[in-house]
Amino acid sequence: MLRKACKNISILYLIMIGIALAFVPGFRITLPHLIMLPLMVMYYLINLNILREGGTLGTTAAYLTCYGFYLGLALVFITIDTITYPNIQAFFLPMLMLVYPALFIDRMWKYGVEELIILAIFFAFSYANKEWAIARRDVYMGLGAFCVSMLLAQIILDVRSSQGLIMKELRGISSLDKLTHVLNKGALLSKIDNYFLQKPEEDSCAMCIIDMDDFKQVNDNLGHDTGDKLLEKIGTLLIDSFRAYDIVGRYGGDEFVVLMPKMSSLEILQRRCQTVQEEIRKIDLGNSKPFSASIGAVICSDFRSGKSIFSMADDALYKSKIEGKGSCTIWVYEQFEHDRPLFIAVGSDDCQLTQHMSNDFGNSYKIVQVNNDNDAIHQISQYKKLIKGVAIEVDSASGIGLTALKYIKSRECFATIPTIAIVSNEQDSLICRKYKTDVVLTSDTPYIEYRDRINKLIGI
């Protein structure tokens, strides 16, 4: 705006000088007219320097530059009105005062102070160079221009403020999902990215992904209108269930995402997720069975990657889907840095494979021992790029290992991870082969065979 205003005023001034020379009888260029030239040159150099520095100015620097230009221009016009034409009533400065609010945006009180400073200088020059009667008329014209200028400034500021509110409202409307009234996907991802860019490192946060179970059946059995009403109610439910500054949006279809800044309590997060699931079950749209939703959530601190947190929450949601309708999986993002590739061992502490792996492979790999499927999938999700292989003790009677095995082999991004299953009976062996486990060994297999199969599987 500064460059445009200065440039346009300078061009207009030169054009008016040219017109006056061509059409105004007796017009001549005097010293006050020429004073404008160094002012234009100076501001041309200032604008050139601004462009070289990246095209932007700080608030204070921009204000001083704009007002400096206006003050210089006003002094030129005061000189013309009072020294060049001392025998006629002032015209140039009152006109400049009238157009000032349209040239630069400022606060009302600043407009008033700036105009009064100019008026004081103008009145002093007028009384010093003009007859008393003409100087009085200059005072009248100056005060009149000041009043009209302030009125115009108020009108212009009101119009600009209204336009700003309208644009803000339009941006708000365009960022909302029309059906659910939460953020649409584009606005959701944008707000999440902005949050992680600005988030202080020490602040905790949580993200959960909520996905309706069997939503396709809702559309097929109850109709798409009912499906839309269900999504609308869920949108309203999420808005009511979370804080005003939480980021709630529809990621797509029947999937919603909530980012909760300053969330550090695992217990509170669990209650929030449970409450949402309970409220969804209470929704009545003529359905014979309660609606349900699966949730995957992650809570973290000292972290700045929204994509990694989202990916991990998505993995947690997938685990919930495997476990059954209405499940909820919540993980805490760990802050460990591993200096070696990982090998995950899932099973009891006395598992033969686990006991020997640290001795044989500990120098090359970090052996991570976990005792349940949830911890195993958590580790695989967070450290997926470091995972070299997974050994799982499978026991269908107790359920140990089955969820982790199914998760790895059914999720495309994990299916290539080398997997070894350790079973104690033929039934478990058949189950593992059904899931296309890379290697299936029995618990009584000699350890030397364990080692050879592991070496071959992970390429040692």
N, C-alpha and C positions, 0 to 999 in steps of 0.2 A: 504493500500500500504506500509506503514512504516513497519508493522509487517512482511509482506511477503518479502520485500526487505532485512531487517535485518536477517530474518531467512534463506532465501536462500543463502545470501552471507556467513553466518556463516557455513552452511552445506557444501557449495562449498569449503570453505577454509579448513575445516577438511578433506574432500575427497581428495583435492589436496595434503595436508600433508601426508595422507596415501599412495597415489600413489607415491609421491616422496620417501618415506621411502622404498617402495617395489621395485621401478624400477630405481631410480637415484643413481648411484654409488657414494659413499662418502657423500651422503646427511645426514645431522645431524640436529636435532632440537636444536636451540640456544635460548638465552634469548629473542631476538626480536620476534621469532616465538611464544613464550609463552605470550608475551604482548597482543596478540589477545584474549586470554582466558578471562581475566577480562573484556575486552570490550564487549565480547559476553554475559557474565553473567550480566553485568550492563544493557545492552539493553534488555535482557530477563526479568529482573525485571521491567524495564520501561514499556515494552509491557504488562506484567502481571497487572501492576497497571492501565494501560489504559483500559484493559478489565473490570476490577472491577469498573471503573468509568463510564462505559457505552459504551466503544469502540470508542469514538471520541475525537479528540483534536481540539483546536482552531487553526486558521491559523498560528499565530505567534509561538505557542508552537510546532506545527507540523514541521514548518520550522526549528526551533532551534534544535529539536530532530533529524531530518533527516541530517542536516548539521553537527551536532555534531558527529553522527555516521560516516559520510563520512570523517570528519577531523581526527577522531580517527583511522579509517582504513588507511587513507593516511599516518599518522605518523608511523604506524606499517610498511607499505611498504617502506617508506623513510628510516627507520632504517635498514630494511633488505637490501635495495639497496645500502646503503652507509656505513654501519658499518659491517654487516655480510659478504657482498661481496664487499669489497673496491677495488678489483683489476679488476673488470669487469664492463662493461657498464650497467647502470640501465635498468631494464626491467619491474619490478612489478608496479612501480608507473605510468609509461606511459600507461600501459595497463589499470590500474584503471581509469585514466583520460579519456581514450577512451570510456569506458562503463558507465561512470558517467551519461551522459544525458539519458541513457536508464533506469537508476535505479530510478531517482527522477525527477519529473516535476517542472520546475522553469522558471523564465523569463530569456531572453538572457543575459541581463546585469548582473543579479545575477550569472548566470553560469560563465561569464567572471571574475567577482570579486572573486568568490569562487576558481576558478581554478588558478588565479594569486596568491592568498594567499598561496595555496599549492605549487605552483612553487617556490615562494620566499623561503619558508622553505626548499624545496628540493635542490635548488641551494646552499643555505648556508651550508647544511649538506654535499653536494657533494664536494664543495671546501674545506671544513674543513677535510675531511676524505680520499679524493682520490688525485691521482696525477693529475697535471694540464691537461695533454692530455686526460685522462679519464673523468675528470670533464667537459671539453669542449664538449665532445661527449654527456655527460648527458644533458648539456644545449641544444644541438641540438635536442636530442630526446624529451626533455621536451617541447620545443617550438613547435616541429612538432606535438606532441601529443595534445598540447593545440589548435593548428589551426584545426586539424582534429576533435577534440572534439567539438569545436564551430560549425564547419560545420555540424557534426552529430546532434548537439543540434537543429540547425535551421531546418534541414530536419525532425527530429522527431516532433518538435513543429508544423511544417506545416502539417504533416500527421495527427497529433492528432486534429489540428484545422479543417482540412477538414472533418475528421470523425465526429467531433462535429457538424459542419454545416449540414452535411448530415443527422445525426440523428435528429437534430432540424427540418430540412425540412420534414423528414419522419413523425415525430410526428405531425407537422403542417398539413401535408396532411391527416394523419389518423384521425385527429380531425375534419376535414371538411366533411360536407354532400356533397356527390358527385354531387347531382342534383342542389342544391341551392347555394353551395359554402359558406354557413354560417356554424357555428359550428353544429356538430351533437349533439344528445341528451346527450350522455355521456360526451363529452367535455363541453357542455353548463352547465350542472349541476355541473360539477367539478369546472368550473371557477366561477360560482355563489357562491358555497360553500366557495371557497378560498377567494372571495371578502369579504363575510360577516365575515370570520374568521379574516381578516386583517383590516377591515374597522374601522377607528376611530369612536368612539361613536357619536361624534358631527356631522359627515358628513351626509348629506342628500343623498337620492338616490330614484330612481323610477323604477318600473318594469311594463311592459305592455305585455299582451298576445294578439296576433293577430290571428284571426281565419277566414278563408274564408267562406263566406255564400254559402250554396248549392253547395259545391265543388263536391259532388257525381254526381249532375246533369251535371256539367261541363264534367266529365269523361263519363257519359252516353250519353250526347247529342253531345259533340264535340270530344270525343275520348280521350283515355288515353295519347296520344302524346301531345295533346293540354293541357291537365291537367298538364303534366310534364313541358311544356313550360311556363305555367302560374306560377307554383311554382318557376321555375328558374328565371323568371322576378321579382317575388316578393322578392326572395333572393337578387338579384342585387339592387332592389329598397331600401330594408332595409339597405344594406351596404352603399348606397349613401345618405340615409336620416339621418343616425345617425353618431355620432362622432366616431373618430378612436378608442377611448378607451372604447366605449360602447360595451357591450357583446351581440352579436346578434347570435341567434341559432334557429335551427328547432327542436321543441320539439317532433314532430311526425305528420305524415300525412300532413294536411294543416294548422297546428298550429305552430306559431313562437313566440319566447320569446325574449324580449329586456330588458336588465338591464342597467340602466343609472346612473353611479356613479356621485356624486356631482350635482345631479339635485334637486334643491330646489324650483323652480318656477312652480306653478300650471299652470299659463298662458302659459309658454313655452311648458310644457308637453301637454297641450290641443292642441296647434298649431301643435306640432309634430304629434300627433295622427290624427288630421284632414288632415294634408298634406299627410300622408301615405294613408288614405282612399281616398282622391282625386286622388292621383297618381294611385292607384289600379283601380279606375273607368276609367282612361284614357287608360288602357291597351287594345289593339285591337288585338285579335287573331281570328277574324272572328265571334265573338259572336254578337248576335242580341241585347242582353241586357247588360248593363255595369256590370262588376264584382263588387262585394262589399265584405267588410270585417267588422266583428264586433271586437271591442277592449275592453278589461278590463284592467284598469291601477290603480296602487297604488303608492302614493308618501309618503315617510316617512323619519324620522330622529331619531337619538338616539335609533337605533334598530339593532339587530344583527342576527335575525333569517330569513334566506332566505326562509325556508319552509313556515313560517307563511305569509310572504309577497306574495309568490307565490300562496298560498291557497286563500288569499284574492283577488289577481288579477284574479284568476280563477273564484271566486264568482262574481266579477264585470263583467267578460266576460259573464257569464251565464245570468246575468241580462240584458246585452245588447242583447243577443240572444232572450230573452223573449220579449223585447221591439220592436224588428224588425230588418231587415237587415240593415247593415251599421250604427248601433248604436255604441256609445262609452260611457263607464261609467268610471269615474275617481274618486277615493276616496283618502282622506288624512288619513293616519294612525294616530289615536288619541293616546295620551300619558297619558291616564287616568288609574288609578288603582282603581278598585272597590272592596270594602270589603264585599259586599253582593251579592247574586244572583240577576239577573236583570229580570224585567218584562217590556216588551216594549209595549207602548200604542201608536197606530198610529191613528191620526185623529185630529180634530179641538180642540182648547183649551177648548171649552165649552162642550165637550162630557161628558155626565153624568157619564160614567164609569171612565173616567180619573179623574174627579173631586173628586170622593170618594175613589179611590184606594189608594192614598197616606195616607189617614187617617186610612184605615183599614189594609193595608199591608205594610206600610212604614217602620215598625220596622224590618220586616223580609226580605223585598226586596227593591232594589233600583228601583223606578218607573222612567223609561226613556220616556219622552214625545217627540214624533217627529210628524211633520206636513205633511210629504210626504213619498211616497214609497221608494224613493232613500235613504233617511236618515235611514229609517227603515231597509232596507236590508243591508246597511252599518253597522249599529249597530249589526245586527244579525250575519253578517259575521265575524266581528272583535271579538265579545264577545260570540261566539257560545257556548262555554263551560260553560258560566255563565247564559245563558238564561233559565229562568224557565217557561216562557209563553209569549204569544203575544196576545194583544187585538187589533183588526183592525176595524176601522170605514169604512165600504164599501159603496161607492156611485157610481154606474155604470154610472150615468149621467155625473159626473165630472171626473170619472176614478180613484178617490181616493181609495186606498186600494186593487184594483184588482191585480196590478202587484206584490205587496208584498205578497198577499195571494197565487197567482199562483206560485210565486217563492218558498215560503216555502213548499208548498205541492207537488211540482213537482221535487224538488231537494232532493235526497235521504238522504243526510246528515242532512237536516233540517226538514224532513217530520215528525219526531217524536216529534217536539216541540209542546206543547199544544197550540192550536189556538182558539181564540174566535172572531167571527165576529159580528159586530153590524150593523144592516141594518134598513132601513126606509120603505121598501116596499117588496112585495112578490117576485118580479123579482130578486132583489138583494139577497133575501134569497135562491132562486133556484140556482143562480150562485155560492153562497158560498157552498151549499150542493154538487154541481157538483164537486167542488175542494176538497171535503171530509173534510170540516172544522169540527173541533171537536165539537164546540158549536156555534149555530147561535141564536142570541137574537135580538129582535127589540128594537129600540131606546126608545120606551115607556114602556119597561118592568120595573116593580118596582125594585128599587135598591136592596131590600132584596133578590130577585131572582138572580140578578147579583152576589151578594156576595156568595150565596150558590153554584151557578154553578162554580164560580171561585175556591172556596174552594175545591169542589169535583174534579175539573179538575187538579189542581196542587197539590192535596194531602195534603191539610192543615187539 
